[in-house]
Amino acid sequence: MDCSCTCFGGSVARRKRGDTRDHQDLQEQPFRSIKNFSYNELIAATDDFLPRNKIGRGGFGIVYKGVLKDGTEVAVKTLSAESKQGAREFLTEINTISNVRHPNLVELIGCCGQGSHRVLVYEFLENNSLDQALLGSKSRTVKLDWEKRSAICLGTARGLTYLHEELVPHIVHRDIKASNILLDKDFTPKIGDFGLAKLFPDNITHISTKIAGTTGYLAPEYALGGQLTIKADVYSFGVLVLEVISGRSSSKANWGGMQKFLLEWAWELYKEGTLLELVDPELKEFPEEQIIKYMKVAFFCTQAAASRRPMMSQVVQMLLRDIRLNEKELMAPGFFQDSGGLNDSNKKSSECSSTSTYQMSSVPSTITNVTPR
């Protein structure tokens, strides 16, 4: 069943009334559940958006650290004034998460839609993003031991469980990746950036939509056919787990000395019985049995057929409980190769086709709306 509704209750037709309507929405939309900031307040909070206060960059703008008048530290996310899509994502993000509260979701404090300015104000998280902790310059000083890494995987899984199964209507994030997992002072993970999120009422099985997200994390049925389900987030989570364990980026394509994505290389190591070769050399001590189990859970999450992937509540139980995984049910994950199309060594899923006009290679390529890492 196709869904023609936007995340904030309007129809697609309403969105097509032109730029004037978009700007009217930004200025007149009453956001009663969160604080409405004036642009001058945010200029003061960020020292006029001073470059040294920049703490990140997203697909549609820059994030700055700010301090409000009462001393509260915040993350101020500015969206590009020239971007029509940025205007829609601004409204989407507000209306999707303004009333959502969970320990593993970033809290939206307020916004500013004054004139052409589009700014979101979030809680400030001291350890920035998982991407920076694993791969950035901070990774040399921030030591993520296995206890922290496993807690990050579990907390992210709990946040997704809440979005997928406990909220009504359900929410599909669509852009789960390391740079959208933020870490507080205790390294508790919080899912952020809901600009691409979609709502899923109970009677909706899938949405046919433009492809959006980040190369290296896209589920095959979504990347090839635009069929979005909750299981697309599950796939992205599986890739994320492999990144956390390996300390490597999923979007780089030179693992194992060959042009392969991280998932491809991990699956080859699994078939060879040498999975521990994937583990980050920075991890000096770790429980081998547990870390292998986490990698196998990642393979269940990245199965080529969406129907073979677990729900996130099941993933939480798989990570938490001392249970034996049924590896007889484990088939090759879905991933892409240089020739284009889906590479599934089992070739058994009707959900995955290599005849699509989309082509993804092991080097991140441009697809409609796909944002770079």
LUMBADREN-126737 format. One record per residue (C-alpha): residue in three letters; x, y, z. Coordinates in steps of 0.25 Angstrom, whole numbers, m for minus. Example, Ala and Ser with C-alpha at 12.3 -4.5 7.8 and 13.67 -1.06 7.14 Angstrom:
2
r aa->ALA	u->49	v->m18	w->31
r aa->SER	u->55	v->m4	w->29
***
This chain:
373
r aa->MET	u->0	v->0	w->0
r aa->ASP	u->5	v->14	w->m4
r aa->CYS	u->5	v->25	w->5
r aa->SER	u->3	v->40	w->0
r aa->CYS	u->3	v->47	w->13
r aa->THR	u->15	v->55	w->18
r aa->CYS	u->21	v->54	w->32
r aa->PHE	u->13	v->65	w->37
r aa->GLY	u->m1	v->62	w->32
r aa->GLY	u->m2	v->69	w->19
r aa->SER	u->m4	v->63	w->5
r aa->VAL	u->7	v->63	w->m5
r aa->ALA	u->m2	v->72	w->m14
r aa->ARG	u->m1	v->82	w->m3
r aa->ARG	u->14	v->82	w->m3
r aa->LYS	u->14	v->86	w->m18
r aa->ARG	u->7	v->100	w->m16
r aa->GLY	u->21	v->107	w->m18
r aa->ASP	u->32	v->113	w->m10
r aa->THR	u->23	v->124	w->m5
r aa->ARG	u->15	v->114	w->3
r aa->ASP	u->27	v->108	w->9
r aa->HIS	u->32	v->122	w->14
r aa->GLN	u->18	v->124	w->20
r aa->ASP	u->18	v->111	w->27
r aa->LEU	u->32	v->115	w->34
r aa->GLN	u->27	v->128	w->39
r aa->GLU	u->13	v->125	w->43
r aa->GLN	u->14	v->110	w->48
r aa->PRO	u->11	v->110	w->63
r aa->PHE	u->21	v->101	w->70
r aa->ARG	u->14	v->100	w->83
r aa->SER	u->21	v->88	w->89
r aa->ILE	u->35	v->94	w->88
r aa->LYS	u->41	v->108	w->90
r aa->ASN	u->41	v->118	w->79
r aa->PHE	u->54	v->125	w->79
r aa->SER	u->57	v->139	w->72
r aa->TYR	u->68	v->139	w->62
r aa->ASN	u->75	v->150	w->71
r aa->GLU	u->75	v->140	w->83
r aa->LEU	u->82	v->129	w->75
r aa->ILE	u->92	v->140	w->70
r aa->ALA	u->95	v->143	w->84
r aa->ALA	u->96	v->128	w->88
r aa->THR	u->106	v->125	w->77
r aa->ASP	u->114	v->138	w->77
r aa->ASP	u->109	v->141	w->64
r aa->PHE	u->111	v->127	w->59
r aa->LEU	u->126	v->128	w->61
r aa->PRO	u->134	v->118	w->53
r aa->ARG	u->141	v->113	w->66
r aa->ASN	u->127	v->109	w->71
r aa->LYS	u->124	v->100	w->59
r aa->ILE	u->123	v->85	w->64
r aa->GLY	u->118	v->78	w->52
r aa->ARG	u->112	v->79	w->38
r aa->GLY	u->100	v->72	w->33
r aa->GLY	u->94	v->70	w->19
r aa->PHE	u->86	v->83	w->20
r aa->GLY	u->94	v->92	w->29
r aa->ILE	u->104	v->94	w->40
r aa->VAL	u->103	v->91	w->55
r aa->TYR	u->109	v->101	w->65
r aa->LYS	u->110	v->100	w->80
r aa->GLY	u->103	v->111	w->88
r aa->VAL	u->100	v->115	w->102
r aa->LEU	u->86	v->121	w->105
r aa->LYS	u->84	v->133	w->115
r aa->ASP	u->81	v->123	w->126
r aa->GLY	u->94	v->116	w->124
r aa->THR	u->88	v->104	w->117
r aa->GLU	u->98	v->98	w->106
r aa->VAL	u->91	v->95	w->93
r aa->ALA	u->94	v->90	w->79
r aa->VAL	u->89	v->100	w->69
r aa->LYS	u->86	v->94	w->55
r aa->THR	u->85	v->104	w->44
r aa->LEU	u->78	v->100	w->31
r aa->SER	u->82	v->106	w->17
r aa->ALA	u->73	v->117	w->14
r aa->GLU	u->74	v->113	w->m1
r aa->SER	u->70	v->99	w->0
r aa->LYS	u->55	v->96	w->m3
r aa->GLN	u->57	v->82	w->3
r aa->GLY	u->63	v->88	w->15
r aa->ALA	u->50	v->96	w->18
r aa->ARG	u->42	v->83	w->17
r aa->GLU	u->52	v->75	w->25
r aa->PHE	u->52	v->87	w->36
r aa->LEU	u->37	v->85	w->37
r aa->THR	u->38	v->70	w->37
r aa->GLU	u->48	v->69	w->48
r aa->ILE	u->40	v->78	w->57
r aa->ASN	u->27	v->71	w->55
r aa->THR	u->33	v->57	w->56
r aa->ILE	u->40	v->58	w->69
r aa->SER	u->35	v->71	w->76
r aa->ASN	u->27	v->62	w->85
r aa->VAL	u->36	v->50	w->86
r aa->ARG	u->44	v->47	w->98
r aa->HIS	u->53	v->35	w->100
r aa->PRO	u->67	v->33	w->107
r aa->ASN	u->73	v->29	w->93
r aa->LEU	u->67	v->40	w->85
r aa->VAL	u->73	v->54	w->84
r aa->GLU	u->63	v->64	w->90
r aa->LEU	u->58	v->76	w->82
r aa->ILE	u->58	v->88	w->91
r aa->GLY	u->53	v->99	w->81
r aa->CYS	u->54	v->105	w->67
r aa->CYS	u->54	v->118	w->60
r aa->GLY	u->46	v->120	w->47
r aa->GLN	u->48	v->135	w->46
r aa->GLY	u->48	v->141	w->32
r aa->SER	u->57	v->132	w->23
r aa->HIS	u->64	v->127	w->36
r aa->ARG	u->62	v->112	w->39
r aa->VAL	u->69	v->107	w->52
r aa->LEU	u->67	v->96	w->61
r aa->VAL	u->72	v->96	w->75
r aa->TYR	u->75	v->82	w->82
r aa->GLU	u->81	v->78	w->95
r aa->PHE	u->96	v->78	w->95
r aa->LEU	u->104	v->65	w->96
r aa->GLU	u->118	v->66	w->101
r aa->ASN	u->124	v->55	w->93
r aa->ASN	u->118	v->59	w->79
r aa->SER	u->116	v->48	w->69
r aa->LEU	u->120	v->33	w->69
r aa->ASP	u->126	v->36	w->55
r aa->GLN	u->136	v->46	w->61
r aa->ALA	u->138	v->37	w->73
r aa->LEU	u->142	v->25	w->64
r aa->LEU	u->148	v->32	w->52
r aa->GLY	u->151	v->46	w->55
r aa->SER	u->163	v->53	w->61
r aa->LYS	u->156	v->51	w->75
r aa->SER	u->158	v->36	w->73
r aa->ARG	u->172	v->38	w->77
r aa->THR	u->168	v->43	w->91
r aa->VAL	u->154	v->37	w->92
r aa->LYS	u->156	v->22	w->96
r aa->LEU	u->144	v->14	w->93
r aa->ASP	u->146	v->1	w->100
r aa->TRP	u->137	v->m11	w->98
r aa->GLU	u->128	v->m8	w->109
r aa->LYS	u->125	v->6	w->103
r aa->ARG	u->124	v->0	w->89
r aa->SER	u->114	v->m10	w->93
r aa->ALA	u->106	v->0	w->101
r aa->ILE	u->105	v->9	w->89
r aa->CYS	u->100	v->m3	w->80
r aa->LEU	u->89	v->m7	w->91
r aa->GLY	u->85	v->8	w->93
r aa->THR	u->83	v->11	w->78
r aa->ALA	u->75	v->m2	w->77
r aa->ARG	u->66	v->2	w->88
r aa->GLY	u->64	v->16	w->82
r aa->LEU	u->60	v->9	w->69
r aa->THR	u->51	v->m1	w->76
r aa->TYR	u->44	v->11	w->82
r aa->LEU	u->42	v->18	w->69
r aa->HIS	u->38	v->6	w->61
r aa->GLU	u->29	v->m2	w->71
r aa->GLU	u->25	v->7	w->83
r aa->LEU	u->21	v->20	w->76
r aa->VAL	u->8	v->22	w->69
r aa->PRO	u->9	v->24	w->58
r aa->HIS	u->23	v->17	w->56
r aa->ILE	u->35	v->25	w->51
r aa->VAL	u->45	v->21	w->41
r aa->HIS	u->58	v->29	w->42
r aa->ARG	u->63	v->26	w->28
r aa->ASP	u->77	v->31	w->32
r aa->ILE	u->83	v->23	w->43
r aa->LYS	u->98	v->25	w->42
r aa->ALA	u->110	v->28	w->51
r aa->SER	u->109	v->43	w->49
r aa->ASN	u->95	v->43	w->54
r aa->ILE	u->97	v->35	w->67
r aa->LEU	u->101	v->46	w->77
r aa->LEU	u->108	v->43	w->90
r aa->ASP	u->106	v->49	w->104
r aa->LYS	u->117	v->51	w->115
r aa->ASP	u->115	v->36	w->119
r aa->PHE	u->115	v->32	w->104
r aa->THR	u->100	v->29	w->105
r aa->PRO	u->96	v->28	w->90
r aa->LYS	u->85	v->37	w->85
r aa->ILE	u->79	v->36	w->71
r aa->GLY	u->78	v->50	w->64
r aa->ASP	u->75	v->57	w->51
r aa->PHE	u->60	v->53	w->48
r aa->GLY	u->60	v->62	w->35
r aa->LEU	u->57	v->49	w->26
r aa->ALA	u->48	v->42	w->36
r aa->LYS	u->35	v->36	w->31
r aa->LEU	u->23	v->32	w->39
r aa->PHE	u->17	v->18	w->38
r aa->PRO	u->2	v->17	w->42
r aa->ASP	u->m2	v->2	w->46
r aa->ASN	u->m9	v->0	w->33
r aa->ILE	u->3	v->3	w->24
r aa->THR	u->13	v->m8	w->20
r aa->HIS	u->22	v->1	w->12
r aa->ILE	u->24	v->14	w->5
r aa->SER	u->28	v->16	w->m9
r aa->THR	u->37	v->28	w->m8
r aa->LYS	u->50	v->35	w->m14
r aa->ILE	u->62	v->29	w->m9
r aa->ALA	u->69	v->37	w->2
r aa->GLY	u->80	v->33	w->12
r aa->THR	u->95	v->30	w->12
r aa->THR	u->102	v->21	w->3
r aa->GLY	u->108	v->9	w->10
r aa->TYR	u->95	v->8	w->19
r aa->LEU	u->84	v->7	w->9
r aa->ALA	u->75	v->m6	w->10
r aa->PRO	u->75	v->m12	w->m4
r aa->GLU	u->60	v->m13	w->m6
r aa->TYR	u->60	v->2	w->m3
r aa->ALA	u->72	v->6	w->m11
r aa->LEU	u->68	v->m2	w->m23
r aa->GLY	u->53	v->0	w->m23
r aa->GLY	u->49	v->11	w->m14
r aa->GLN	u->41	v->2	w->m5
r aa->LEU	u->43	v->7	w->9
r aa->THR	u->39	v->m1	w->21
r aa->ILE	u->43	v->m1	w->36
r aa->LYS	u->53	v->m12	w->32
r aa->ALA	u->62	v->m1	w->24
r aa->ASP	u->66	v->4	w->38
r aa->VAL	u->69	v->m10	w->43
r aa->TYR	u->79	v->m12	w->31
r aa->SER	u->85	v->2	w->34
r aa->PHE	u->87	v->m2	w->49
r aa->GLY	u->94	v->m15	w->45
r aa->VAL	u->104	v->m8	w->37
r aa->LEU	u->106	v->2	w->48
r aa->VAL	u->109	v->m10	w->58
r aa->LEU	u->120	v->m14	w->48
r aa->GLU	u->126	v->0	w->48
r aa->VAL	u->126	v->0	w->64
r aa->ILE	u->133	v->m13	w->65
r aa->SER	u->143	v->m10	w->54
r aa->GLY	u->145	v->5	w->56
r aa->ARG	u->144	v->6	w->40
r aa->SER	u->135	v->14	w->31
r aa->SER	u->124	v->6	w->23
r aa->SER	u->125	v->16	w->12
r aa->LYS	u->140	v->14	w->9
r aa->ALA	u->143	v->3	w->m1
r aa->ASN	u->156	v->m3	w->1
r aa->TRP	u->155	v->m13	w->12
r aa->GLY	u->163	v->m26	w->12
r aa->GLY	u->172	v->m20	w->1
r aa->MET	u->160	v->m21	w->m9
r aa->GLN	u->150	v->m11	w->m14
r aa->LYS	u->139	v->m16	w->m4
r aa->PHE	u->129	v->m9	w->5
r aa->LEU	u->131	v->m13	w->20
r aa->LEU	u->119	v->m22	w->20
r aa->GLU	u->125	v->m30	w->8
r aa->TRP	u->138	v->m32	w->15
r aa->ALA	u->131	v->m36	w->28
r aa->TRP	u->123	v->m46	w->21
r aa->GLU	u->135	v->m52	w->14
r aa->LEU	u->142	v->m53	w->28
r aa->TYR	u->130	v->m60	w->33
r aa->LYS	u->130	v->m71	w->22
r aa->GLU	u->145	v->m73	w->25
r aa->GLY	u->143	v->m74	w->40
r aa->THR	u->152	v->m62	w->43
r aa->LEU	u->142	v->m51	w->48
r aa->LEU	u->152	v->m46	w->59
r aa->GLU	u->161	v->m40	w->48
r aa->LEU	u->150	v->m30	w->47
r aa->VAL	u->152	v->m25	w->61
r aa->ASP	u->157	v->m11	w->63
r aa->PRO	u->172	v->m12	w->66
r aa->GLU	u->170	v->m1	w->77
r aa->LEU	u->162	v->m11	w->85
r aa->LYS	u->173	v->m18	w->93
r aa->GLU	u->163	v->m26	w->101
r aa->PHE	u->149	v->m31	w->98
r aa->PRO	u->141	v->m44	w->100
r aa->GLU	u->142	v->m51	w->87
r aa->GLU	u->130	v->m59	w->88
r aa->GLN	u->121	v->m47	w->91
r aa->ILE	u->127	v->m39	w->80
r aa->ILE	u->125	v->m50	w->70
r aa->LYS	u->111	v->m51	w->74
r aa->TYR	u->109	v->m36	w->71
r aa->MET	u->115	v->m38	w->57
r aa->LYS	u->105	v->m49	w->54
r aa->VAL	u->94	v->m41	w->59
r aa->ALA	u->98	v->m30	w->49
r aa->PHE	u->98	v->m41	w->38
r aa->PHE	u->83	v->m44	w->42
r aa->CYS	u->80	v->m29	w->41
r aa->THR	u->86	v->m28	w->27
r aa->GLN	u->79	v->m40	w->21
r aa->ALA	u->76	v->m37	w->6
r aa->ALA	u->62	v->m40	w->8
r aa->ALA	u->55	v->m30	w->17
r aa->SER	u->45	v->m41	w->22
r aa->ARG	u->57	v->m49	w->28
r aa->ARG	u->62	v->m37	w->37
r aa->PRO	u->58	v->m37	w->51
r aa->MET	u->50	v->m26	w->58
r aa->MET	u->58	v->m17	w->66
r aa->SER	u->52	v->m22	w->79
r aa->GLN	u->57	v->m36	w->75
r aa->VAL	u->70	v->m30	w->72
r aa->VAL	u->71	v->m24	w->86
r aa->GLN	u->68	v->m38	w->92
r aa->MET	u->78	v->m44	w->83
r aa->LEU	u->89	v->m35	w->88
r aa->LEU	u->85	v->m35	w->103
r aa->ARG	u->81	v->m50	w->105
r aa->ASP	u->91	v->m61	w->106
r aa->ILE	u->84	v->m69	w->94
r aa->ARG	u->90	v->m77	w->83
r aa->LEU	u->87	v->m71	w->69
r aa->ASN	u->81	v->m80	w->59
r aa->GLU	u->92	v->m79	w->48
r aa->LYS	u->85	v->m89	w->39
r aa->GLU	u->75	v->m77	w->36
r aa->LEU	u->86	v->m68	w->33
r aa->MET	u->87	v->m65	w->18
r aa->ALA	u->97	v->m55	w->11
r aa->PRO	u->94	v->m41	w->13
r aa->GLY	u->90	v->m31	w->2
r aa->PHE	u->100	v->m22	w->m3
r aa->PHE	u->105	v->m16	w->m16
r aa->GLN	u->117	v->m19	w->m25
r aa->ASP	u->124	v->m12	w->m37
r aa->SER	u->115	v->m18	w->m48
r aa->GLY	u->103	v->m11	w->m42
r aa->GLY	u->91	v->m17	w->m35
r aa->LEU	u->90	v->m26	w->m23
r aa->ASN	u->100	v->m36	w->m19
r aa->ASP	u->93	v->m48	w->m12
r aa->SER	u->100	v->m61	w->m13
r aa->ASN	u->88	v->m69	w->m10
r aa->LYS	u->79	v->m62	w->m21
r aa->LYS	u->67	v->m67	w->m14
r aa->SER	u->59	v->m54	w->m10
r aa->SER	u->49	v->m49	w->m20
r aa->GLU	u->50	v->m36	w->m12
r aa->CYS	u->64	v->m32	w->m18
r aa->SER	u->66	v->m30	w->m32
r aa->SER	u->78	v->m27	w->m40
r aa->THR	u->70	v->m22	w->m52
r aa->SER	u->68	v->m8	w->m46
r aa->THR	u->72	v->4	w->m53
r aa->TYR	u->79	v->9	w->m41
r aa->GLN	u->94	v->5	w->m40
r aa->MET	u->102	v->5	w->m27
r aa->SER	u->117	v->2	w->m27
r aa->SER	u->126	v->m1	w->m16
r aa->VAL	u->131	v->14	w->m18
r aa->PRO	u->120	v->23	w->m12
r aa->SER	u->111	v->28	w->m24
r aa->THR	u->101	v->38	w->m26
r aa->ILE	u->86	v->34	w->m25
r aa->THR	u->75	v->44	w->m24
r aa->ASN	u->75	v->50	w->m10
r aa->VAL	u->86	v->41	w->m5
r aa->THR	u->95	v->49	w->4
r aa->PRO	u->110	v->47	w->5
r aa->ARG	u->116	v->42	w->18
***
